[in-house]
Structure formats: structure tokens, C-alpha cells
Amino acid sequence: MSNSGSDAHKDIDAPIVLFDGVCNLCNGFVQFLIENDEDANLRFASLQSEVGQELLRSIDLPDDKNDSIVLIEDETYYEKSDAALAIAGYLDGLYGHAPYLRFIPQSIRDRVYMLVANNRYSIFGKQDRCMMPTPDRQGRFLSSSDI
């Protein structure tokens, strides 16, 4: 699902991925994205961070949202399976072809997405606090001064 957002992120000239910072699956996904986004197109913020909260409010999503990855591109945002497929389009190699999976009806894609999202803590575990990026990856993560 894509919707229009506000201008709170207009100075960030990159697509922004908002993710659940305490979820082991989500953190692993972010690490995977960093490794496979060779052009470093994507920027990241945890949903629980101050910048993540501000970005959620800027696109009129509740700031307690943590059940979906969110991609913000220009004036549009994507959630759930639409976000995952749009994010894959930034990756190199075979992964970059994943957006073609949009031929699968969104209702089916989102049902599968939510099945994983609703069980991610019990299957993959969770951390006590949000992941801290390593110094070499710090520039890929947004801070409050970026918005």
C-alpha cells in the first residue's frame, strides 16, 4: 500500500527503511540489505528511535507501529509486502528482480507477511534494546539531526 506523506523527510535524498530495532529477524534483514545494496541507496532508522517516531508521524502512521517494515520514498510510503518488494528493487543481483512478485495479489502477500511478523519474536527472538550500527555502517542510519 502506498500513500502520500509530509515533508519531514524531504531533505533526505535517499529511500528510508524503518524497521523494528529490537527484532532479530528485522536486524538480520537490515544487515542483509546493507550487504546487498552495493550502491548504498538505502538509509535506515528503527521504528523505536526518535527519528523513526518522527518519520512515522510525518506520514500519518501511529508512532507505536512496530508490526511492519516501512519504506519511505520521496512523497510515498509502503508497508508490509509492498515495502519488502520495493526495497528489494534497490538490491543487486537476483534480489533486484523481486518486485516482479507483485503479480501475487497483495491480500495473499500481506497475509503471509503478517504471519511472519506476528510470530517473529517467538521464532527469531528479540533484543532488549535497538541494534547499534558499527562505526563503518553508522552513516547509513539516520539521526534526529537528519530530519
N, C-alpha and C positions, 0 to 999 in steps of 0.2 A: 504494500500500500504506500503510495507516495502522496505527500501533502506539501503545501507551502509552509514555510517557516518565516521567522522575522529576520532582522538584520544583525542580531547579536554576534553572529559569526562571520560577517561579511569581510572582515579584514584577514581572515584565514584563507589563503589561496590554495586549499587542498581539501579533499574529501575527509570527513571526520568520522571515525568509528567510535561509538560509545558502547562500552561493554561492562559486564558485571565484574568488578575488580576483585571480588573475593571468590569467584567461581574458578575452580581448577580447569575445567573444560574451556571456559572463556579465556583464561590466561594462556592456555596452550594454543588456542586459536589465534590469539594476538601474536604470539611468538611465531606461529606458522605464517601468518600474514607478513610479518616483518621479514622473515627469511625469503618469502616468495614474491615480494613486491620490490624487485630489484631496482626500480626507478624511484623508490621511496615516495610514492604518490600519497599514501595514506598517513593521516595523523590520528592519534588515539587519546581517549580520556575515559576513565572509569565512570560509570553511572553514579557512583557514590561520591566522587570528588566534587569539590566546589565548582570547577569548570564544567564538569558533567551535569551537575544540577542546573547551572545557568543555561547551558545549551538545551537541556530538556525543556526548561521554561520558555526559552526563546522560540521553540517550535510547538508550543502549547501541549506538551506531554507532561503528565504528572511527574514531579521530581522524586517520587518514591518508586518509579518504574525500574524494575530490575529483571524482568522476565523475558527481555528481548534485546538482541543486538540492534543498534540503530545506526544507520549511515546518513550523514548529512552531506548533501552535495548542492552547492550553490543555494538556491531557494527551495530545495526539495529535500524531503527526508523519506527514508524507507525503514520498515520494521520487519522483523521475523524473516521468513524465507525470501521475501523481496530484497531485504538488506543483504542477506548472505549471498544471493546470486549477483547483486550489483557489486558487492565487494570483490567477489571472485573475478569480475571483469577487469580489475586492476592488477591481477596476478599474471605472472609469466607462465609460459608453457601451457600444458593441457588445462590447468586450472582456469585460465582465462576464457575458456570456452563454456564454463558452467552456466553463464547467463542464458544460454540456449535452452536450459531446462525450464524456462518459463512456459514452455508448451504444456507442462503439467499444470492442471488447474490450481490456482492459488489456495483454494479451500483444502485441497489434499496436501499441498506443500506445507501450509501453515499448521495443519493438524499433526503432521509428522514433526515439524519444528517444535511445536508446543509439547508434544510427548517427551521429547528430549529435554526441553527447557524445564519442564515441571519436575523432572527426575534427575537433573544434572548434579545436584548436591549429593543425593543418595548414591549415585553411580560413581561420580568422579571426585566427590569431596569438595570441601571449601576451606578457605583460609580465614584466619582471624582478622586479617586486615588486607587492604588492597596491595597488589603487587607493586614493588618499587622497580622501575626500569634501571637497567645497568647504565653506567655513565655513557657508554658508546651508543645507547639507544634513547637516551634522555631527550634528544631533540625531536624525536618522533611523537612524544607525549606532550599534550597541551597543558599549560598552567593558566592560572587566572589572569595573568598579565597578557595572555594571547588573545583574549576576547574583549 
